[in-house]
Amino acid sequence: KNGKNAKCTLSARVLMSAPSTYSLSLTDNIIPKVEYLASLWGSHNNAHGGKNNSTTLSDNLREYPQILTLSQEGNIIPTLSFYNMTGYIHLDSQGVPSRKNQKEVSAATTTAQPHPQKGIIRSRYIATSLYNRLLPRWHFLLEEQEKRRNREQQLLLLEEQLLLEEKTSSPTMNNNKDKSASKVKDGTNIQQPK
């Protein structure tokens, strides 16, 4: 197709962005992976050319075709398990989105939003390196969260200590104020002019 904004076919997009996909086995690699991704994104389209809800699968693959070059067992499933563990997505025991998520996805795609959610999770997020990117950042955030909790606890303890010190020192301060007030009343603390 001509023009910068023209939408190229999925196969052309895969060829331009992930040409190594064409060297993979269709029956052993591509078809099982596409079927798994179709079940993940809520598409009932199969890799053999079914047409039901094919825009969801096609759009997600078009967005980041490099996902087809990743290992399903070595990259895709562990990354999705990480997202499931962190609560970003909710998968059932077979690694398929829970019914709750499927309802949320279908509700998001049917409402008039400027950028409706095309699937449970974007393909580029699935392709993100689990060990080099996601886990280091996750651990950093957990450490920062723990540091923040510790600082908040220290501030609360300090505040409690200050309140206790105020309570324990206030009777002494009140007694001193009472004594100086009584001296003024009886005239013993009044200085004589020179």
C-alpha positions as CSV (number, residue, x, y, z in Angstrom):
1,K,0.0,0.0,0.0
2,N,1.1,3.5,-0.7
3,G,1.5,6.4,1.8
4,K,3.1,6.7,5.3
5,N,-0.2,6.1,7.2
6,A,-1.3,3.1,5.0
7,K,-1.7,0.0,7.1
8,C,0.4,-2.8,5.7
9,T,-0.6,-6.5,5.9
10,L,0.3,-8.5,8.9
11,S,2.7,-10.7,6.9
12,A,4.5,-7.6,5.5
13,R,4.8,-6.1,9.1
14,V,6.2,-9.4,10.3
15,L,8.7,-9.5,7.4
16,M,9.8,-5.9,8.1
17,S,10.1,-6.1,11.9
18,A,10.8,-9.8,12.6
19,P,12.1,-11.6,9.5
20,S,13.5,-14.5,11.5
21,T,9.9,-15.5,12.2
22,Y,9.8,-17.0,8.7
23,S,12.6,-19.4,9.6
24,L,10.6,-21.0,12.4
25,S,8.6,-24.2,12.1
26,L,5.0,-23.4,11.2
27,T,3.5,-26.5,12.9
28,D,5.9,-26.8,15.9
29,N,6.3,-23.1,16.7
30,I,4.2,-20.5,15.0
31,I,0.7,-22.2,15.1
32,P,0.9,-23.2,18.8
33,K,2.2,-19.8,19.8
34,V,-0.5,-17.9,17.8
35,E,-3.2,-20.1,19.3
36,Y,-1.9,-19.5,22.8
37,L,-1.8,-15.7,22.2
38,A,-5.3,-15.9,20.7
39,S,-6.6,-17.5,23.8
40,L,-4.7,-14.9,25.9
41,W,-6.1,-11.9,24.0
42,G,-9.6,-13.3,24.0
43,S,-9.7,-14.0,20.3
44,H,-11.4,-17.2,19.2
45,N,-9.6,-17.0,15.9
46,N,-7.4,-19.9,15.2
47,A,-4.0,-19.9,13.4
48,H,-5.5,-21.8,10.5
49,G,-7.5,-18.8,9.1
50,G,-10.6,-18.5,11.3
51,K,-12.3,-15.1,11.1
52,N,-14.0,-14.7,14.5
53,N,-12.8,-11.6,16.2
54,S,-9.5,-11.7,14.2
55,T,-8.8,-8.0,14.6
56,T,-7.8,-8.4,18.2
57,L,-5.1,-11.0,17.4
58,S,-4.0,-9.3,14.2
59,D,-3.7,-5.9,15.9
60,N,-1.7,-7.3,18.7
61,L,0.6,-9.2,16.4
62,R,0.9,-6.1,14.2
63,E,1.8,-3.9,17.1
64,Y,4.9,-6.0,18.0
65,P,5.5,-8.9,15.6
66,Q,8.8,-9.8,17.4
67,I,6.7,-11.7,19.9
68,L,6.4,-14.5,17.4
69,T,10.2,-15.1,17.7
70,L,10.1,-15.6,21.4
71,S,9.9,-19.0,23.0
72,Q,6.4,-19.8,24.4
73,E,7.8,-21.9,27.3
74,G,11.0,-19.9,27.9
75,N,9.8,-16.3,27.5
76,I,6.1,-15.8,27.0
77,I,4.7,-18.0,29.8
78,P,7.2,-17.0,32.5
79,T,6.6,-13.3,31.7
80,L,2.8,-13.8,31.9
81,S,3.3,-15.7,35.2
82,F,5.3,-12.7,36.5
83,Y,2.5,-10.3,35.6
84,N,0.0,-12.7,37.2
85,M,2.0,-12.9,40.4
86,T,2.2,-9.1,40.6
87,G,-1.5,-8.7,40.0
88,Y,-1.2,-6.9,36.7
89,I,-3.2,-9.6,35.1
90,H,-5.2,-12.6,36.4
91,L,-4.7,-16.0,34.8
92,D,-6.2,-19.3,35.7
93,S,-4.2,-22.5,36.3
94,Q,-3.9,-23.1,32.5
95,G,-2.4,-19.7,31.9
96,V,-5.5,-18.3,30.3
97,P,-7.1,-15.1,31.5
98,S,-9.7,-15.6,34.2
99,R,-13.4,-14.9,33.3
100,K,-13.2,-11.7,35.3
101,N,-10.5,-10.3,33.0
102,Q,-12.3,-11.4,29.9
103,K,-15.4,-9.5,31.0
104,E,-13.3,-6.4,31.7
105,V,-11.6,-6.7,28.3
106,S,-14.9,-7.0,26.4
107,A,-16.4,-4.1,28.4
108,A,-13.4,-2.0,27.6
109,T,-13.5,-2.7,23.9
110,T,-17.3,-2.1,23.6
111,T,-17.2,1.3,25.4
112,A,-16.5,4.4,23.4
113,Q,-12.9,5.0,24.5
114,P,-10.3,6.8,22.3
115,H,-7.9,3.8,22.6
116,P,-9.9,0.7,23.6
117,Q,-7.9,-2.1,25.2
118,K,-7.2,-4.6,22.4
119,G,-6.3,-7.5,24.7
120,I,-5.5,-8.5,28.2
121,I,-1.9,-7.3,27.9
122,R,-0.1,-5.7,25.0
123,S,2.3,-7.8,23.0
124,R,5.3,-5.5,23.7
125,Y,4.8,-6.0,27.4
126,I,4.8,-9.8,27.0
127,A,8.0,-9.5,25.0
128,T,9.8,-7.4,27.7
129,S,12.8,-9.3,29.1
130,L,11.8,-10.9,32.4
131,Y,15.3,-11.3,33.8
132,N,17.0,-8.2,32.4
133,R,14.1,-5.7,32.8
134,L,11.0,-6.7,34.8
135,L,12.5,-8.5,37.8
136,P,15.3,-6.0,38.5
137,R,12.7,-3.1,38.4
138,W,10.3,-5.1,40.5
139,H,12.9,-5.8,43.2
140,F,14.0,-2.1,43.1
141,L,10.4,-1.0,43.7
142,L,10.0,-3.5,46.5
143,E,13.2,-2.3,48.2
144,E,12.0,1.4,47.8
145,Q,8.6,0.5,49.2
146,E,10.3,-1.2,52.3
147,K,12.5,1.9,52.8
148,R,9.5,4.1,52.7
149,R,7.6,2.0,55.2
150,N,10.7,2.1,57.5
151,R,10.9,5.9,57.2
152,E,7.2,6.3,58.0
153,Q,7.5,4.0,61.0
154,Q,10.5,6.0,62.2
155,L,8.6,9.2,61.9
156,L,5.6,7.8,63.8
157,L,7.9,6.6,66.6
158,L,9.6,10.0,66.7
159,E,6.2,11.7,66.9
160,E,5.1,9.4,69.7
161,Q,8.3,10.1,71.6
162,L,7.8,13.8,71.3
163,L,4.3,13.6,72.5
164,L,5.4,11.5,75.5
165,E,8.1,14.0,76.3
166,E,5.6,16.9,76.1
167,K,3.2,15.0,78.5
168,T,6.0,14.2,81.0
169,S,7.5,17.7,80.9
170,S,4.3,19.7,81.0
171,P,3.5,19.2,84.7
172,T,7.0,20.6,85.6
173,M,6.6,23.5,83.2
174,N,3.1,24.2,84.7
175,N,4.5,24.1,88.2
176,N,7.2,26.6,87.3
177,K,4.6,28.9,85.7
178,D,2.4,28.7,88.8
179,K,5.4,29.6,91.1
180,S,6.3,32.6,89.0
181,A,2.7,33.8,88.9
182,S,2.4,33.5,92.7
183,K,5.6,35.5,93.2
184,V,4.2,38.3,91.0
185,K,1.0,38.3,93.1
186,D,2.7,38.6,96.4
187,G,5.2,41.1,95.0
188,T,8.4,39.2,95.8
189,N,9.4,39.0,92.1
190,I,8.7,42.6,91.3
191,Q,11.8,44.6,90.6
192,Q,12.1,48.0,92.2
193,P,13.0,50.9,89.8
194,K,16.4,52.4,90.3
